[in-house]
Amino acid sequence: MKKIGYSILSGILIINFLLISSLFIINSYGAVEEIDAEYGKAPIIDGDIDDSVGEWKKAFKTQINLTDLPIDLWVMQDKSNLFISIQVDLELSAHNSTEFVGLLISNSSLENQEDFIDAKIVQFLNINTNDFIYLDYFINNSLFLNDTIYHGEGAGKLNGKVSIYEFSIMINQPIADGYEEDAILEDESSYAFNITYGKTPSYPDGIIKSEIIIINIINPPIGELLLIDLILKVLSIIVFSIIGILSGYYIYKLFKLKEKMERLRT
C-alpha cells in the first residue's frame, strides 16, 4: 500500500511540476528585444531560404536565447503580412523528430499571460523526412483550442543541422467570422510575441523554452509608397491603353464590315 501511495504522490508531483513549469514559461516577463519589422519582398513560406533570389535579404536579423537555446530570428513585413523566420542550430543528435516552434501572440504590447490569445505553431511529425503540420490555436485560460478557421501560414525544414521555421501572419486583416480567435495586427502598433520551443506535440505542457520579444508593425517607407503608387498608375495607363486600342480596332473593323456589306448590296 505504501508503494502505491508513493507512486500516486509522485505522479501528482510530476503533473504539478509540468503544469507549473509550462505556466512559468508562458508567463515569463520582460521582452528581451524590441524590433521594427523591416519592409521587404514577401518570401515563400516553405521552410527553405533561397539566397539566389534574395529571400529574407531585407529582414531585421538578430540572435536571442530561448532560455539557454540560441536561435536566429528574422523579422520582415510587407503591406499585408508579417513574416518571421526562426532557425535552430543544433547537432543532429540534439534535434528531436517531433520538435516544434510556436509563436504565442499578444493582442497588444502587454506581456501578461492572459494577453497571449493566439498561437501559430509549426510542428514536425518527423523532422528527418521534413514532415510537418501548421497549427493555429486560440488560447483561453491557458487552454490551446483549435481555431475554427486557420489563418496565416507556417512551414518547417531541416537543412543540415539547422531546423528552419517560417511564418506569415496577416496585417490589417478584415474583421470577419473566425478572426475573433486571432490577435489582430495593425499598422503603427506594437505586439508581444512569445517564441516557444518544444520536443513533443503537446501545448502548452510540451513547451520547454521560450522568450518574449516586441515587434513594431510600421507603415511603408515614403519612398516605397511612392513606388507603389507609381506602379499602380503605370499599370492603369497600360491597361486602359490596351482597352482603348482594342476598342478602336474593333470599331474600325465594324466600319470596314459595314462598307463591305453596302458594296455587296449595290
C-alpha positions in Angstrom: 0.0 0.0 0.0 2.8 2.4 0.8 4.4 1.8 -2.6 1.1 2.6 -4.3 0.7 5.7 -2.2 4.2 6.8 -3.0 3.5 6.2 -6.7 0.3 8.3 -6.7 2.1 11.1 -4.8 5.0 11.0 -7.2 2.6 11.2 -10.2 0.8 14.1 -8.7 4.0 16.0 -8.0 5.2 15.4 -11.6 1.9 16.6 -13.1 2.0 19.7 -10.9 5.6 20.3 -11.8 4.8 20.1 -15.5 1.8 22.5 -15.2 3.7 25.0 -13.1 6.7 24.8 -15.5 4.5 25.4 -18.5 2.7 28.3 -16.9 6.0 29.8 -15.8 7.4 29.6 -19.4 4.3 31.2 -20.9 4.2 33.8 -18.1 7.8 34.8 -18.4 8.0 38.6 -18.2 10.3 41.1 -19.8 10.9 41.3 -23.6 14.5 40.7 -24.5 14.3 42.8 -27.6 12.1 45.3 -29.4 12.1 45.0 -33.2 10.9 47.2 -36.1 9.7 44.9 -38.8 11.7 45.9 -41.9 10.0 46.2 -45.3 10.9 43.7 -47.9 9.6 41.4 -50.7 7.4 38.6 -49.4 9.2 35.3 -49.1 7.8 31.9 -50.0 6.7 30.2 -46.7 8.2 26.7 -47.4 10.9 26.4 -44.7 13.6 27.0 -47.3 15.7 30.2 -47.6 16.5 30.9 -51.2 19.5 33.2 -51.2 19.7 33.2 -55.0 16.6 35.5 -55.2 17.5 37.5 -52.1 14.8 35.9 -50.0 14.7 37.4 -46.5 17.5 39.8 -47.6 15.9 42.9 -46.1 14.7 41.2 -42.9 15.8 42.6 -39.4 18.2 39.8 -38.2 19.2 39.1 -34.6 20.1 36.3 -32.3 18.3 35.7 -29.0 18.3 32.9 -26.4 15.2 30.8 -25.6 16.3 30.2 -22.0 19.7 28.6 -23.0 18.9 27.8 -26.6 20.3 30.4 -29.1 18.2 31.0 -32.2 18.5 33.2 -35.2 15.4 35.4 -35.6 14.5 37.3 -38.8 11.5 39.7 -39.0 10.1 41.4 -42.1 6.9 42.7 -43.4 5.1 43.9 -46.5 1.9 45.9 -46.7 -0.3 42.8 -45.9 1.7 40.4 -43.9 4.3 40.0 -41.1 7.0 37.4 -41.8 9.1 35.6 -39.1 11.8 33.1 -39.6 13.4 31.2 -36.7 16.4 29.0 -37.2 17.6 26.5 -34.5 21.2 25.3 -35.0 21.8 22.1 -33.1 23.8 18.9 -33.5 21.7 16.4 -35.5 21.5 14.1 -32.5 20.1 17.0 -30.4 17.1 17.6 -32.8 14.0 15.7 -31.7 12.0 14.2 -34.5 8.8 15.9 -33.2 10.3 19.3 -32.2 8.2 22.4 -32.8 8.4 26.2 -32.7 5.5 28.3 -31.8 4.5 32.0 -31.8 2.2 33.0 -28.9 0.8 36.4 -29.9 -0.5 39.0 -27.6 -3.3 41.3 -28.6 -1.2 44.2 -27.6 2.3 45.0 -26.4 1.4 43.7 -23.0 3.3 40.6 -21.8 0.9 39.2 -19.2 -0.1 35.6 -19.7 -3.8 36.4 -20.3 -2.9 38.8 -23.1 -1.4 36.0 -25.3 -4.5 34.8 -27.1 -3.2 33.4 -30.4 -0.8 30.6 -31.2 0.8 29.8 -34.5 2.8 26.5 -34.4 4.9 24.6 -36.9 5.1 21.0 -35.6 7.3 18.4 -37.1 5.8 15.0 -37.3 9.1 13.6 -38.5 12.0 16.1 -38.8 14.1 13.6 -40.7 11.6 13.5 -43.6 10.6 17.2 -43.2 7.1 16.1 -42.5 5.3 18.9 -40.6 1.9 20.5 -39.9 0.9 24.1 -39.3 -1.4 24.7 -36.4 -3.5 27.7 -35.4 -4.8 27.9 -31.8 -6.9 30.3 -29.7 -5.6 30.5 -26.2 -8.3 30.7 -23.4 -7.3 30.4 -19.8 -4.0 28.6 -20.8 -6.0 26.1 -22.9 -5.0 25.8 -26.6 -8.2 25.4 -28.6 -8.1 24.7 -32.4 -9.2 27.8 -34.4 -12.4 27.3 -36.3 -10.7 28.7 -39.4 -6.9 28.6 -39.7 -5.2 31.9 -40.7 -1.7 32.6 -41.7 1.0 30.2 -43.0 3.8 28.2 -41.4 6.4 25.8 -42.7 9.5 23.9 -41.4 12.5 22.2 -42.8 15.7 20.6 -41.6 18.7 21.9 -43.6 21.8 20.1 -42.4 21.8 20.6 -38.7 19.7 23.7 -38.8 15.9 23.5 -38.4 14.2 26.4 -40.2 10.8 27.7 -39.3 8.9 30.3 -41.3 5.6 32.1 -40.5 3.3 34.5 -42.3 0.7 36.4 -40.3 -1.8 38.8 -41.9 -1.7 42.5 -41.1 -4.8 44.7 -41.1 -6.9 41.6 -41.7 -10.7 42.2 -42.0 -12.9 41.7 -39.0 -15.0 38.7 -40.1 -16.2 35.3 -38.8 -13.3 33.3 -37.4 -10.9 36.2 -36.9 -12.1 36.8 -33.3 -9.9 33.8 -32.4 -6.8 35.7 -33.7 -4.7 38.6 -32.5 -5.4 41.4 -35.0 -2.1 43.0 -36.1 -2.4 46.6 -37.3 -0.1 49.3 -38.7 1.7 51.6 -36.3 1.1 49.2 -33.4 3.3 47.0 -31.2 2.7 43.4 -30.2 4.3 41.0 -27.8 5.4 37.6 -29.2 6.4 34.7 -27.1 8.7 32.5 -29.2 8.4 28.9 -27.9 10.3 25.7 -28.5 9.5 22.1 -27.5 10.1 18.5 -28.4 6.8 16.8 -28.0 3.4 17.7 -29.7 1.6 18.9 -26.6 0.6 22.5 -25.8 1.4 24.2 -23.6 3.0 21.5 -21.4 5.3 20.5 -24.3 6.9 24.0 -24.3 10.3 23.8 -22.7 12.0 27.0 -23.7 10.6 30.5 -24.6 11.3 34.2 -24.7 9.3 37.3 -25.3 10.0 40.0 -27.9 8.1 43.1 -29.0 7.5 43.6 -32.7 6.5 47.0 -34.1 4.3 47.0 -37.2 5.3 50.1 -39.2 4.0 51.9 -42.2 5.7 51.5 -45.6 8.6 54.0 -46.1 7.5 57.1 -48.1 9.7 56.0 -51.0 8.0 52.6 -51.1 4.6 54.2 -51.0 5.5 56.5 -53.9 6.9 53.5 -55.8 3.7 51.5 -55.2 1.6 54.5 -56.4 3.8 54.9 -59.5 3.5 51.2 -60.3 -0.3 51.3 -59.9 -0.6 54.4 -62.1 1.6 52.9 -64.8 -0.4 49.6 -64.8 -3.6 51.6 -65.0 -2.3 53.5 -68.0 -1.2 50.3 -69.7 -4.5 48.5 -69.1 -6.6 51.5 -70.3 -4.3 52.0 -73.3 -4.8 48.3 -74.3 -8.5 48.6 -73.8 -8.6 51.8 -75.9 -6.5 50.3 -78.7 -8.7 47.1 -78.8 -11.9 49.2 -78.8 -10.6 51.4 -81.7 -9.6 48.3 -83.6 -13.0 46.7 -83.3 -14.8 49.9 -84.2 -12.6 50.2 -87.3 -13.4 46.6 -88.2 -17.1 47.3 -87.8 -16.9 50.2 -90.1 -15.0 48.2 -92.7 -17.6 45.4 -92.4 -20.4 47.9 -92.9 -18.7 49.3 -96.0 -18.3 45.8 -97.4 -21.9 45.0 -96.8 -23.0 48.2 -98.6 -20.9 47.4 -101.6 -22.4 43.9 -101.8 -25.9 45.4 -101.8 -25.1 47.7 -104.7 
